[in-house]
Amino acid sequence: MIAIINQKGGVGKTTTAINLAHALALSGQQVLAVDLDPQGHLGLGLGISDKSTPGMDEVLLNGENLGDFIVHTRHDSNHSGLDIVPAGPGLVNVEHVNEGGMERGLRLKNALSSYQEKYDSVIFDCPPSSGLLGMNALFAADELVIPVSSDFLALQSLSSLMETLAFVEQAKNCTIRKHVVMTRFQQRRRLAREVRESLLLHFPDQLMETSIRENVALAESPSYGETIFEYNAVSNGAVDYRQMANELTQSRWH
């Protein structure tokens, strides 16, 4: 299970969740995308235009069966494909749940327990915060993808996130595999190159070789409810996310 997470907004979390999920599905995997951001942009980007569609709000607030809210979106004859559980209009209320102690942070993990074997990959699109929704994702995930934009403020937020992760790993008594990916990357920009060099210095084992280049098609595709592979399959964005999916898959074997 892979959480797409960063406490800083505007770094391309949802774009990465949408297109990584579809790239993995196109490679032959059965993929479940789970929207944990109350804004519901993952669902919108995958063509679920009705934000009142229930989903994770019912699962996390009312203990409903997650399987009842799975939407089948993209499938082919080879039994690979992409399903989604949308956020639901009440998901914002999860952050205000006070009762339950430690159990509050394990609701997502428990809800997914009987569905893990049905999917090759489960992708969480997380909100830009370290609140209860983010903590649920961290306790459920065994891998993290951390999108980082090409600016030095992104480095500060990454350091803060790593501190949070150290706490979670201690609580889980295990290490979560981390993949840092640069987004909106422009090789010609000096700042972008300097940020990448800094990431390579401080996070050499976590920084992915693949960077997601700045690409107009990536910004346009969600408004049509399409992934980059449907909107423009030959764009830099499609090339980069396909390469990222391959790199992520290969890393699981090492």
C-alpha positions in Angstrom: 0.0 0.0 0.0 1.4 3.3 -1.1 0.6 6.7 0.4 1.2 9.8 -1.7 2.0 12.3 1.0 3.6 15.7 1.8 2.6 18.2 4.4 3.2 21.0 1.8 0.4 21.7 -0.6 0.8 22.3 -4.3 3.5 19.7 -4.9 1.4 17.5 -7.2 0.2 14.8 -4.8 -3.2 14.2 -6.5 -1.7 14.4 -10.0 0.8 11.8 -8.9 -1.8 9.6 -7.3 -4.0 9.7 -10.4 -1.3 9.0 -12.9 0.8 6.6 -10.9 -2.3 4.5 -10.2 -3.3 4.4 -13.9 0.3 3.7 -15.0 0.4 0.7 -12.7 -2.9 -0.5 -14.0 -1.7 -0.1 -17.6 1.3 -2.2 -16.7 -1.0 -5.1 -15.9 -1.8 -4.5 -12.2 -5.1 -4.4 -10.4 -5.0 -1.1 -8.6 -7.3 0.6 -6.0 -7.0 4.4 -5.5 -8.3 5.7 -2.2 -9.2 9.4 -1.8 -8.3 10.6 1.7 -8.3 14.3 0.8 -11.7 16.0 1.8 -11.4 18.1 -1.4 -12.1 15.0 -3.4 -9.9 15.9 -6.3 -8.7 12.3 -6.9 -12.3 11.3 -7.7 -12.8 14.4 -9.9 -9.6 13.7 -11.8 -10.7 10.1 -12.5 -14.1 11.2 -13.8 -16.3 11.0 -10.7 -17.9 14.5 -11.1 -20.5 14.2 -8.3 -18.7 15.2 -5.1 -21.7 14.0 -3.1 -20.8 10.4 -3.9 -20.2 8.7 -0.6 -17.0 6.8 0.1 -14.2 7.0 2.7 -16.4 9.3 4.8 -18.8 6.4 5.4 -16.0 3.9 5.9 -14.0 5.9 8.5 -16.9 7.7 10.3 -19.5 5.0 10.4 -17.6 1.8 10.0 -19.3 0.9 6.7 -17.8 -1.8 4.5 -15.2 -0.3 2.1 -16.2 -2.7 -0.7 -19.7 -1.1 -0.9 -18.0 2.2 -2.1 -15.6 0.9 -4.7 -16.2 2.4 -8.1 -14.8 0.4 -11.1 -13.4 3.0 -13.5 -10.9 1.6 -15.9 -10.6 -2.1 -16.8 -9.5 -4.2 -19.7 -9.9 -7.8 -20.8 -6.7 -8.9 -19.0 -8.3 -8.4 -15.5 -6.0 -5.5 -14.8 -7.6 -2.1 -14.0 -8.2 0.8 -11.7 -10.8 1.1 -9.0 -11.4 4.0 -6.7 -13.0 4.8 -3.4 -14.0 8.5 -3.5 -13.6 10.8 -0.5 -17.3 11.5 0.2 -18.8 14.8 1.4 -18.3 14.0 5.1 -14.7 13.1 5.0 -13.6 16.5 6.5 -15.4 15.4 9.7 -12.9 12.6 10.3 -10.4 15.2 11.6 -12.8 16.1 14.4 -13.2 12.5 15.8 -11.9 12.5 19.4 -12.9 9.2 20.8 -11.1 5.9 20.2 -7.5 6.6 21.2 -4.9 4.8 19.1 -7.6 3.0 17.3 -8.5 6.2 15.5 -5.3 6.0 13.5 -5.9 2.4 12.5 -9.4 2.6 11.0 -8.1 2.7 7.4 -5.7 -0.2 7.9 -8.6 -2.3 9.4 -11.0 -1.3 6.7 -8.6 -2.5 4.0 -7.5 -5.7 5.7 -9.9 -7.9 3.6 -9.1 -6.2 0.3 -5.3 -6.1 0.2 -5.0 -9.5 -1.5 -7.5 -8.4 -4.2 -5.2 -5.7 -5.5 -1.6 -5.5 -6.6 -1.3 -1.9 -5.4 -3.4 0.4 -3.2 -2.7 4.1 -3.6 -3.7 6.7 -1.0 -4.1 10.4 -2.0 -3.5 12.2 1.3 -4.4 15.7 2.4 -1.6 18.3 2.9 -1.6 17.9 6.7 -0.4 15.5 9.4 -3.9 15.2 10.9 -5.9 12.1 11.5 -6.4 11.3 7.8 -2.7 11.5 7.1 -1.9 9.4 10.2 -4.4 6.7 9.0 -2.6 6.6 5.7 0.9 6.3 7.3 -0.2 3.5 9.7 -1.7 1.6 6.7 1.0 2.1 4.2 4.2 0.1 3.7 5.5 2.5 1.1 5.4 6.3 0.7 5.8 8.4 -2.4 6.7 12.0 -1.5 6.3 14.5 -4.3 8.7 17.5 -3.9 8.5 20.6 -6.0 11.6 22.4 -7.3 11.9 25.0 -4.5 13.8 25.3 -1.2 10.6 25.6 0.8 9.8 22.1 -0.3 13.1 20.9 1.4 12.0 22.4 4.7 8.6 20.6 4.6 10.3 17.4 3.6 12.5 17.6 6.7 9.4 18.1 8.9 7.7 15.2 7.2 10.7 12.9 7.9 10.4 13.7 11.6 6.7 12.7 11.6 7.6 9.5 9.8 10.2 8.6 12.4 7.5 8.8 15.1 5.2 6.6 13.0 7.9 4.0 12.3 8.7 3.8 16.0 5.0 3.3 16.8 4.7 0.6 14.0 8.0 -0.9 14.9 8.9 -1.2 11.3 10.5 0.9 8.5 8.3 2.4 5.7 10.0 2.4 2.3 10.2 6.0 1.1 10.4 7.3 -2.5 11.0 11.0 -3.0 10.1 12.2 -6.5 10.7 15.7 -7.9 7.6 17.2 -9.6 7.2 20.2 -12.0 10.9 19.7 -12.8 12.6 22.0 -15.3 16.1 20.9 -16.0 17.0 24.3 -17.5 16.2 26.1 -14.2 19.2 26.5 -12.0 17.1 26.3 -8.8 15.6 23.0 -9.9 19.0 21.5 -10.4 20.2 22.8 -7.1 17.2 21.4 -5.2 17.8 18.0 -6.9 21.5 18.1 -5.9 20.4 18.9 -2.3 17.9 16.1 -2.2 20.6 13.7 -3.6 22.9 14.8 -0.8 20.4 14.5 2.1 18.2 11.6 0.8 20.4 9.6 -1.5 18.6 6.3 -0.9 15.1 7.8 -1.2 15.4 10.1 -4.2 13.9 8.5 -7.4 15.9 8.6 -10.6 12.7 9.7 -12.4 11.6 13.3 -12.2 8.2 14.5 -13.3 8.8 17.3 -15.8 6.7 20.5 -15.9 4.0 19.7 -18.4 0.9 21.6 -19.5 -1.0 18.4 -20.3 -0.7 17.3 -16.7 -2.4 20.4 -15.5 -5.2 20.2 -18.1 -6.1 16.5 -17.9 -8.0 16.5 -14.6 -10.5 19.1 -15.8 -11.6 16.5 -18.4 -11.8 13.7 -15.8 -8.9 12.0 -17.7 -5.5 10.7 -16.7 -2.5 11.8 -18.6 -2.5 8.5 -20.6 -6.0 9.3 -21.8 -5.5 13.0 -22.4 -2.1 12.9 -24.1 -0.4 9.5 -24.1 2.8 10.9 -25.9 3.3 13.9 -23.6 6.3 14.2 -21.2 3.9 13.7 -18.3 2.8 10.3 -19.7 6.4 9.3 -20.3 7.5 10.3 -16.8 4.7 8.7 -14.9 5.1 5.4 -16.9 8.8 5.5 -16.1 8.1 6.3 -12.4 5.7 3.3 -12.2 8.3 1.0 -13.7 11.0 2.3 -11.3 8.7 1.8 -8.3 7.8 -1.7 -9.4 11.4 -2.6 -9.9 12.4 -1.3 -6.5 10.1 -3.8 -4.8 12.3 -6.6 -6.1 15.5 -5.2 -4.5 
